[in-house]
Each structure stands twice: as structure tokens, then as C-alpha cells.
Amino acid sequence: MKTFWQHASGEVYAVESDTFGTVVGAAGPLSLDRLRDPSEYNYSCGLVGWVKKAIGQRKLHRINPALKR
């Protein structure tokens, strides 16, 4: 599953998780006003540790933006 998450700082990240909800990849930071479909980003494991920590600290929360076409 690929979804968008927003950090307390306002930055947005695309986060990929497996069927068990484990974060396996991330992309970002992304511009909130220029988001594309989550499947269009290149996900890497470089941010995974940071994303997991930020989620645990409740500094990162899932968002559901209206994507512009």
C-alpha cells in the first residue's frame, strides 16, 4: 500500500507498506500542492528508519489529499 503522510513540520512523504503494515519504502519530502498518484514515486529504503521513528513519536500522520489531474 502506498499512501501519503505529513510530518509535523508540514513536509509530505509517500510511504510504502506491506500487507502487514510494515513500512518498506519512502519518498520525499514532496510538495503538497504538486502531489501525483502514490504509485508514480520511486520508493527507497533510505528513509524507512526515520519514517518509523517519526510515526512512533506521532510526528507523522497519514493524509488523504485530493489529487489534481
ABEGO torsion letter per residue (X at the ends): XBBBBBBAAGBBBBBBBBAAGBBABBBOBBBAAABBBAAABBBBAAAAAAAAAAAAAGABBBBBBBBBX
